[in-house]
């Protein structure tokens, strides 16, 4: 049964954050993706394989990631897009330069003079 987009997006997001922030997790993901993804709620059917696709990073939207994953239900060969970790403060889209250039905000959780 194909995974619904909301469930996929939720579980996929957790996998990406873990891969971006924990080198051991990333290493395990690249070595044994099916086992790790099953634990994360991205279920791989028995005998299925997972291809980690870093070449498509940044070129595919979430709908393409959902579709690629759900094709694995039919073929037994799942594709997981693994984009590079986003860099905060970097321009990522048209019009973002004004936001990225604005450093007058406070982005921490502790009170400071700019937050009060």
C-alpha positions in Angstrom: 0.0 0.0 0.0 1.5 3.4 -1.0 2.4 5.7 1.9 0.3 8.8 2.2 2.2 12.1 1.6 1.7 13.4 5.1 3.1 10.3 6.8 6.0 10.1 4.3 6.9 13.7 4.8 6.8 13.4 8.6 9.0 10.3 8.7 11.3 11.5 5.9 11.9 14.8 7.7 13.0 13.0 10.8 15.4 10.9 8.7 16.9 14.0 7.0 17.4 15.9 10.3 19.1 12.8 11.8 21.3 12.3 8.8 22.2 16.0 8.7 23.0 16.2 12.5 24.5 12.8 13.3 27.4 11.4 11.3 26.9 7.9 12.8 23.2 7.9 11.7 24.2 9.0 8.2 26.8 6.3 8.1 24.3 3.7 9.1 21.8 5.1 6.6 24.2 4.7 3.8 25.3 1.2 4.9 22.0 -0.4 5.8 19.2 1.9 4.7 16.3 -0.6 4.8 16.8 -1.4 8.4 17.2 2.2 9.5 14.3 3.4 7.4 12.0 0.7 8.7 12.8 1.9 12.3 12.0 5.5 11.2 8.6 4.5 9.8 9.5 4.4 6.1 8.7 0.8 5.6 10.6 -1.3 3.1 8.9 -4.5 2.2 10.8 -7.7 2.8 13.4 -8.3 0.1 13.2 -4.7 -1.0 16.3 -2.5 -1.7 16.8 1.1 -1.1 18.9 3.4 -3.3 20.0 6.6 -1.6 20.0 9.3 -4.3 22.2 12.2 -3.6 22.5 13.2 -7.3 18.9 14.6 -7.4 19.4 16.6 -4.2 17.9 20.1 -4.6 16.2 19.2 -7.9 13.3 17.2 -6.6 10.4 18.5 -4.5 8.6 16.6 -1.8 6.0 15.2 -4.2 8.8 13.7 -6.3 10.3 12.1 -3.2 6.9 10.7 -2.2 6.3 9.3 -5.7 9.8 7.8 -5.9 9.3 6.1 -2.5 5.9 4.8 -3.4 7.2 3.3 -6.6 9.2 0.9 -4.4 5.9 -0.7 -3.2 5.4 -1.9 -6.8 9.0 -2.7 -7.8 10.7 -3.5 -4.5 13.4 -0.9 -5.3 12.9 2.2 -3.2 14.6 5.5 -3.9 15.3 7.9 -1.1 16.5 11.4 -1.9 19.1 12.7 0.5 19.8 16.4 -0.1 22.7 18.2 1.5 22.1 19.9 4.8 20.6 23.4 4.3 22.8 26.2 5.3 21.0 28.8 7.4 21.4 32.4 6.3 22.2 31.4 2.7 20.1 32.5 -0.1 18.0 29.5 -1.3 15.4 31.0 -3.6 14.6 34.2 -5.5 13.6 36.9 -3.1 15.4 35.3 -0.2 18.4 37.6 -0.3 16.5 40.3 1.6 15.6 37.8 4.4 19.1 36.3 4.4 20.7 39.7 4.6 18.6 40.8 7.6 20.5 40.1 10.7 18.5 42.4 13.0 16.5 39.5 14.5 17.3 37.3 17.5 17.4 33.6 16.6 18.2 32.1 19.9 15.9 30.9 22.7 17.4 33.1 25.5 16.2 36.6 26.1 18.3 39.4 24.9 18.0 43.1 24.1 16.6 42.5 20.6 13.8 40.2 21.9 12.4 42.5 24.6 
